Amino acid sequence: MSSSERLQDLLDAVAEGDRGALHRLYALSAPRLYGVAIRILREPALAEDALSRAYVRIWQAAGSYDPRIAELERWMMAIARQAALEVARSRSALSFDRTASERDEPAEPTTPGTISTELRALLNCLAELSGDLRRMVLLAYYDGWSREALAVELDAPVATIRTWLLRSLEQLRQCAPR
């Protein structure tokens, strides 16, 4: 019996509510699904969270799997990928909320005389960027987000994120006084 046939038999048993089959399915497929999650999340604890979510979904959706639509292993990998992206989005949303709230209350009160002219010029130039680009630039260069994390947050390819950042930085360079 091939491994794909064995996975299919286990999934059929899972669809019937067999928890033991789910454990065996996990043992056979978890390393590959974990690989999908860790490539997206880059942190073992987060990847394990995504893997848990993926197997809950596999348990819930086992009866609706249709081999005419996708190969079983690809179907399971797509579920793991979606779970990892959701973990990444929820983590980045929490991080963004936390950093935004931290910025709402400055540590020291600022008066017009305490902001340098360079900072004032930069803030004016940032205000000229569209909302999404301004947010992306701040997340990347102020909060230190990676291009991959931005790609997940903004639902865009990493190459597109790089292009947007380069264009935004060029726009900031052209705006800033020399």
N, C-alpha and C positions, 0 to 999 in steps of 0.2 A: 504494500500500500504506500503510495507517495505521500509526502508531507502535506501537500495541498488537499489530498483526499482525507487524510487524518484530521486536518484542521476543519474540513467541511463536516465530517462526522461529529466532531466535538461541538461545532457550532449548532448543528441540528439538535444535539442533546441539550445544549444550553438553552435553545429555543423552547425546549420542553420543560425547562426549569431545573435541570440537573446541575447542582452546584459543584459536584465533583468534576463534571466535564468542564466547568468554567475554570477550576483550578488547573486541570490538565492543559486547557487551551492557553491559560496564562503562562504556564511553564514552557510551552512550546513557542509562544509568540512574543512574550514580554521583552526579550533582548532587542528584537528589531523595533518594536514600538517605543521602547525606551530610547533607542538610538534616534528616532524621529524627534522625540520630545527634547532630548538633551541638545541636539543640534539647534533647535529653536531657542531654548531657554538658557542654555549654558550653565545652569546651576542644578546639581543633583537633586536637592530637595524640591525644587520647582518641577523638575522633570518627573519625579516620583508622584507628585500631586497630579500632574497632567495624566500620567499613566493610570492612576486610580480612577480619575474621571473617565478616561477612555474605556476602561473595562466595565464601569457602571453602564456606560452607553451601549457597549457591545452586548451586555447582559439584557438591557432593555430592548435593543433593536434586533436581536438575533433572529427572531421570527420574521422580520421584514427584509432580511438580506436576499437579494436577487442576483444569482450568478450571471445572469444575462447582462446586467448593468456594469458590474465590476468583478474582477478576480477577488477572491476572499481576502488574501493578504493585502492587496491594495486598498480594499474597503476598510480593513482594520487600521491600516496606516493612515488613511484619510481621517478616520475618527481620532486617532492619536494626534495627528497634526492639528486638527480643529481644537482639541482639548488643550494642547500646548499654546496655541494662539490665544485662546480665552484666558489661560493663566497669565500669559504675558500682558494681555490687555488689562486685565484686572489689576495686576501688579503695577503697571505703568500708570494706570488711572489713580491708584492709591498714592503712588509716588508723586505724581503731578499735583494731586490735591494737597498733599502735605507740603511740597515745596512752594506751591502758590500761597497757602495760608501762612507759611513762614515769611514770605515776602510781603504779605499784607501788613505785618506788624514789624516795622524796622526796629533794630536793636536800639538805635539812638535817633532821637528826633532830628530831622534835617530842616534846615532853614535855607532860604534862597542863596545865602552867601556860602554855604558849605558844599555845594555841588560845583565841581570844577567845570570850566567851560568845555573841556573835552568830553566829560560825561554828559553834560547837557546836550552837546552836539550829537553824541552817540544815541541818546534817548530820542532825540528828534528824528534821527535817521531810522531808528527802529520803528518809530511810529509811522513812517512812510511805507514800511513793508505791510503786505496784507496780513490779516489776523493769523492764518495758518502758518505762513512763512515766518512771522515774528515768533510765534509759539515754538516752531521747529528750531529756529536759531537759538532761542533761549534754552530750550531743553538740551540742545547739543552742546552749546558753549558755556552756558551758565550752570546747568545741572549735570553736565557730563554724560548725557545719554549716548549710547553707541548708535551707529547708523542702522544696525540690525534692530535695535529697540525702537528707533524712530519708524522704521519700515513697518513694524508690527502695529505701532500706535496709529500711524497715518494710513495704514492699509495700502502701501505702495512698495514697489520693488526697491531694494537697496540702491541700485544704480540710479533710480529716479531721485531718491533722497539725496544722494551725493550731488547730483546735478542741481537740485533745488538749493542745497546749501551753498554750492559754489556761486550760483547766480545771486543768491541773497547776500553773500559776502561781497561780491563785486558791486552790488547795488549800494551796500553800506560804505564801501571804499570810495565810490564816486560821490556819495552824499557828504561824507565827512570833510570838513575843511582841512586844508593841508597846512 
